[in-house]
Amino acid sequence: MAGGHANRRRGEIETVIGGERRILCLTLGALAELETAFAAGDLNGLAERFSSGRLKAADMIRLIGAGLRGGGNLFSDDEVAAMSIEGGILAYAQIVGDLLAATFAEPGGKATANP
């Protein structure tokens, strides 16, 4: 979904990936996908894993890929891995951080311990 506007109340973020503005969202389906990928028993386990702040590049690919798919963009993780983002690894980390904050933060911006 290129060109839309992100709705933070729905947990969406907007960023430029592969030279196009895209919406990312960790929908319930995207979160279920991540629970399976990371062998997390539930959403709390998933949130705990992400709150450690230690993610591998493969983790970031999965998170961005799930967020893109949740936002209506049809990309495989392999396609996500091949996409370029201006700003390099720091930009990837910023996207992941923004996506997790939009998903797991309370309306006032405070991270939730129990999603």
C-alpha positions as CSV (number, residue, x, y, z in Angstrom):
1,M,0.0,0.0,0.0
2,A,2.1,2.9,-1.2
3,G,1.0,6.4,-0.6
4,G,-1.5,6.0,2.3
5,H,-1.4,7.7,5.6
6,A,-0.6,5.8,8.8
7,N,-3.1,5.7,11.6
8,R,-1.1,5.4,14.9
9,R,-4.3,4.5,16.8
10,R,-4.5,1.3,14.7
11,G,-0.8,0.7,15.3
12,E,0.3,1.7,11.9
13,I,3.6,3.5,10.9
14,E,4.6,5.0,7.6
15,T,8.1,4.9,6.2
16,V,10.1,4.7,2.9
17,I,11.3,1.2,2.0
18,G,12.6,0.3,-1.4
19,G,12.2,3.9,-2.5
20,E,8.4,3.9,-1.9
21,R,6.3,5.2,1.1
22,R,4.7,2.3,2.8
23,I,2.4,1.5,5.7
24,L,3.4,-1.1,8.2
25,C,1.2,-2.6,10.9
26,L,1.6,-5.6,13.2
27,T,-2.0,-6.9,12.8
28,L,-3.2,-9.8,14.8
29,G,-2.3,-12.1,11.9
30,A,1.2,-10.5,11.7
31,L,1.6,-11.0,15.5
32,A,0.5,-14.7,15.1
33,E,3.1,-15.1,12.3
34,L,5.8,-13.6,14.6
35,E,4.8,-15.8,17.5
36,T,5.4,-18.9,15.3
37,A,8.6,-17.5,13.8
38,F,10.1,-16.7,17.2
39,A,8.6,-19.7,19.0
40,A,6.9,-17.4,21.5
41,G,4.2,-19.0,23.6
42,D,2.0,-15.9,23.6
43,L,2.0,-12.1,23.1
44,N,3.7,-11.6,26.4
45,G,6.5,-13.8,25.3
46,L,6.8,-11.9,22.1
47,A,6.8,-8.6,23.8
48,E,9.5,-9.8,26.3
49,R,11.7,-11.0,23.4
50,F,11.5,-7.6,21.7
51,S,11.9,-5.6,24.9
52,S,15.4,-7.0,25.4
53,G,16.6,-4.6,22.7
54,R,18.8,-7.4,21.2
55,L,17.7,-8.3,17.7
56,K,19.5,-10.1,14.9
57,A,19.3,-8.8,11.3
58,A,17.1,-11.8,10.5
59,D,14.7,-10.7,13.4
60,M,14.5,-7.3,11.8
61,I,13.7,-8.7,8.4
62,R,10.9,-10.8,9.9
63,L,9.5,-7.9,11.9
64,I,9.5,-5.5,8.9
65,G,8.2,-8.2,6.6
66,A,5.3,-9.0,9.0
67,G,4.6,-5.3,9.4
68,L,4.6,-4.7,5.6
69,R,2.2,-7.7,5.1
70,G,0.0,-6.4,8.0
71,G,-0.1,-3.0,6.2
72,G,-1.3,-4.6,3.0
73,N,2.0,-4.9,1.2
74,L,2.7,-8.4,-0.3
75,F,6.4,-9.0,0.2
76,S,8.1,-12.2,1.3
77,D,10.9,-12.0,3.9
78,D,13.4,-12.7,1.1
79,E,12.1,-9.7,-0.8
80,V,12.3,-7.6,2.3
81,A,15.9,-8.7,2.9
82,A,16.8,-7.4,-0.6
83,M,15.1,-4.0,-0.2
84,S,17.1,-0.9,0.4
85,I,16.4,1.7,3.1
86,E,18.1,5.1,3.1
87,G,20.1,5.4,6.3
88,G,21.2,1.7,6.4
89,I,21.1,-0.3,9.6
90,L,20.2,2.6,11.8
91,A,17.1,3.3,9.6
92,Y,16.1,-0.4,9.8
93,A,16.5,-0.3,13.6
94,Q,14.4,2.9,13.7
95,I,11.6,1.3,11.7
96,V,11.6,-1.8,13.9
97,G,11.5,0.4,17.1
98,D,8.7,2.6,15.7
99,L,6.7,-0.5,14.7
100,L,7.1,-2.1,18.1
101,A,6.2,1.1,19.9
102,A,3.1,1.6,17.8
103,T,2.1,-2.0,18.5
104,F,2.9,-2.5,22.2
105,A,2.7,1.1,23.6
106,E,-0.2,2.4,25.6
107,P,-2.0,5.4,24.0
108,G,0.1,7.8,26.1
109,G,3.3,6.3,24.6
110,K,4.3,4.1,27.6
111,A,5.3,0.5,26.7
112,T,3.0,-2.1,28.0
113,A,4.3,-5.1,29.9
114,N,1.2,-7.1,29.2
115,P,-0.1,-6.6,25.7
